[in-house]
Amino acid sequence: MADVLALVEARLRSGLGEPDARAAVTFLGTDRVEVLRFTDGDVVRYATLGMSAKAMADPTAVLADPVKGPRAELILSVRGGVADTDKVLRPLAVLAASPQVEGLIVTPGASLDVGEPLWPGAQFTSVLVAEPGGLVEDLELDEPMEPVRFLPLLPMTPNEGAWKRVHGAQALQERWLNSGTDLRDPLRKSVSLD
């Protein structure tokens, strides 16, 4: 599946430019996950590379099919130079490894929680998975493999995560939009949820 990752990296480069840094993380019993950093003006983007090597499998399935099933990589965009966001590399790798470790299928609208701040001083311990197709187009693969989707991650505070569980992802996104929330601000506070 290394060829899939080569195609994924090429798609990331065509959509985001050349990475200016990369780090690799390996967890016991999982494949290596890399996180690439792309800088575009004052915006820093972190993209995983490795999550899409295998298809995500339904955790209730008796046998996991490593070929058929959804594939994805994660992209987080933040304003650079405001906080030590490079410390997000390990939490991002943890999230990218979650389909292998926990049998999750990561889809838009899902919440992913790392249980600790995403970077030092961050109000965020979790992310909302947004719809793909904005920054990087889906990567079509040969049949029977499904396309690789590049899923944006939107950092959530614990209060926003709890509110989202009750009201849903759409309602939280509307709350952010109506409040003019800068989702790229690594120091932002929780949106008003009254």
N, C-alpha and C positions, 0 to 999 in steps of 0.2 A: 504493500500500500504506500510505499515511499513515493511512487509516482503520483498518487493522489495529493500528497503533501507538496510535491514540487509544483503541481498545477495550482494548488491553493496559494502557495507563496507567490507565484507569478501573478495570480489574480489580485492578491493584496497589493503587490508592487504597482500593478497597473492602475489600481483604484486610489492608492494612498501615497505612492512615490517610493523612494528608497528608505528602508529603515535606518535609523541612526544608532540603534542599540538593539540587542537581543539577549535574552537569558533563557536558560533551559532548566526545567524542574522535573525530577523523576520521583514518583511516589512508589513505594513498595507494591509490586503486583500490577503496576500500570505502565503503559508506554510513556515515553518522554513527551513533555509538552513544552513548547517554546512560547515565549511572549516577545513580540516584536514591537518596538516603539517607533512611531512616525511623528515627526514634528512638522506642523504646517502653520507658520506664523506663530500666534500665541496659543494655538490648540495642539495638544499632545494626544495622540491616539495610541492605544495599546491593543494589539490584536493577537489572539492566540493562534498557534499553529501546532496541530497534533490531535485536536479533538475530533477532526473529521476523518482521521485515518481508518476508523471503524464506524460502522453504522450504529446509531443508538438503538438499543433493543428494549422492547417492552419488558419490564421487570417481572411480569406475570407469565411470560412465555417460558415453556419448558426448555427449549433450545434457542439460544441467541444466534441470529444470522448475522455474521460480520459484514455481509455485502448488502443485503436489502435492509432498508430502513432509513430514517432521516439522518442527515449529516449536517454539522454546523461548526462554525468558529465564532468566537465572541470578540466584540470590539467595544472598547470604552474610550470615550472622548472627554477630556478635561482641559481647563485653562492651565497652561504651563506657567512655572515660575511663582506660583502662589502658595503651593504646599509641596511637601515631599511625596508627590504622587508616584514616583518610581518604585516606592515600596509596595505598590499594588501588584507587582509582578507575581509574587507567591499566591496571594488570594485569587488572582485571575487564573493561575495555573490550577489551583484547587477546584475552581468552578469548572474549568475545562475538563478536568479529570473526573468530575462527578458522574457522567454517564457510565464510565468504566467501573468506578468505585461503588456507586450507589445504585446503578441501573436506572438512572433518570433519563427521561427524554426531554430535552430542553426545547421549549417552544415559546413563541411570543405570548406575552401575558403572564408567564411564570415568574415567580420570585425565587431568587437564589440567595442564600444567606451563608456568610462565612463565620458568623458568630463573633467577630472582632472588627475593629475599624479597618476599612479598606487600605488606609495609609495613616501615618501618625497624625493625630489631631482631627481625623475625619469624623463627621457625625454619622457616617454611613457604615452599616454592617451588612447590607444586602443590596441587591440590584433588581430592577424590573427588566425583564427581557422584552425589548421592543420589536416591532415589525422589521424584517430585513428589506433590502433593496434600495436604501438611501445612498450610503457611501460606496458600498462595493456590491456589484451585481452578483446574483447567484451564479455558481459555477456548475454547468451541466457536465455530468460524467456519463461514461458508457453504460448502457443497460446491462444488468438490472439495477445498477447503483442509482440512488436518488441524488439530486443536485446538492451541492454544499451551499448552505445558506449562511450569510454573514450577519449575525444577530447583534444589534446595538444593545448595550447595557446602560441603564439609567440608574445611578446611585439613589438609594432610598434610606431615609432615616428609620429607626425602629418604629416611630409613630406613623410614618407614611406606610411602612410595611404592614402594620397592624390595621390601618385604615383600608389599605388595598385588599386585605383578606376579607373584610366585611363588605366593601362596596365594589370591588373589582378593579382590574387594571385600567379599563377605559375611564372609569370615574376618576381615578387618581391622575391619569394623564390630562383629563379635562380640567381638573383642579390646578395642576401645574400650568397649563396653557392660560387659563383664566386669570391666574395670579402673575403671569409674566415671569415665571420661575426660570432662572438661568441654570439649566441642568448640567452645564459644564463647569459651574463654579465649584471648585473642590472644597470651599469653606462655607457654602450656603447652609442656611438653617432649614428646618422643616417648614413646608408650606402650611399656611393656616388651614386647619381641618375642622373648624367649627361649622 
